[in-house]
């Protein structure tokens, strides 16, 4: 019937096993976009190159006898900045447990986290790779500021974003966070506070350690040696004290002040005249609740988010303005000229995206476009293509749950791969409020068709849905660049 199998194999035929892009290994450049959004197992050599041989000049954390696990700044081959945490040789004796734990934490994706994007588990080496946060720690901005103290509105925003990060982790079954403190809160390129993912890792040998400073350790840990989700709330209370005072005050000392109705002595003198007594009283009350001796009397993350949301000030002012820093993303976004599909994805206008995907059909998907031009020789092949046709009918009718089911049958058939089907199922997932699944499909579409702008645009839409705006903007830029390159050739 006119179409050779060799030509079909180039564009959509796949006889090997199916791969999950989120588990793929980056062997040097080819999977850079993959590692930017999913989870990658890096080689030690890759991370050695990225950190200039683990150079002392690239160390960005405190280190020494009390903090043997060093964090380095690094840069991947695609110029993406990363933070690399290299553990003490004896920290993770069980390599399988380390890998399982890293993969589990690596499944989390949220704009309130400095997300874990990979690890290295080679020989005796145990390293974690996270998004790099260029604007220092909360400790630096609160305790060691140079020009001006952190503004009250920004302190309230830090408290809310941190509570949202903890709530997200708790909802994902990761409620334990080890040694939560002001050094674990980092600021991204736009000045937004994010919680470091490193504290989510549970270490088999070091799992009982919580804090090197007993003055800030939850009472129940002193009694039992165990960390619970309520222990994390206690630590959150100590950070609220940090935000109130601009100093690292032992909780017992702060509680004595609060009980003595002398809470104004807690307040940072640099904030005088910049907050209302009502706001100050409410934040002190919240800190006091978090620091209750009995763990069961402390609030949960959901109630923290609710309480802190009502306190927010200057909500229209960008974080980088409140922080007094420049924003790389803000400036680059203004220069970005988007295509209609890119614009729809940036606005999360799912109806418009649906219309455009429906209109273009399988034009960029040569194998599927020619599916009827050759003889079907097995019933399984025919059934697989029938499931795609049923999916297309449901997609056209906006019956997105049915479209997901039918496209899944087609994809799991295992013998044919279509980037357009991944794109359509991606949008169907977005329509059903399943952004993580949508992101996976958009990434799979890109793996099948690496220079297809639509795959990047849909990744951006999924990232916006996940509230990962910085990554979404970068992906939009990649899609726009590919679109311009494609149009320049035609």
Secondary structure, DSSP 8 states (H G I E B T S, - for coil): ----HHHHHHHTB--S----GGG----SSTTHHHHHHS-EE--HHHHHHHTTTT-GGGB-S--SSS--SEEEEEE-TTS-EEEEEE--TTTT--HHHHHHHHHHHHT---TTEE-EEEEEEETTEEEEEEE---S-BHHHHHHS-SSS---HHHHHHHHHHHHHHHHHHHHTT----TT--TTSEEE-TTS-EEEEGGGG---TTTTT---S-GGGS-HHHHHHS---HHHHHHHHHHHHHHHHHSS---HHHHHHHHHTT-GGGTS-GGGTTSS-HHHHHHHHHHHHHHT-SSGGGS--HHHHHHHHHTT---TTS-HHHHHT---HHHHHHHT----HHHHHHHHT-HHHHHHHHHHHTTTT-HHHHTGGGS----HHHHHHHHHHHHHHHHHHTT-HHHHHHHHHHHHHT-SB--HHHHHHHHHHHHHTT-HHHHHHHHHHHHHHSTT-HHHHHHHHHHHHHTT-HHHHHHHHHHHHHHHHHHHHH-
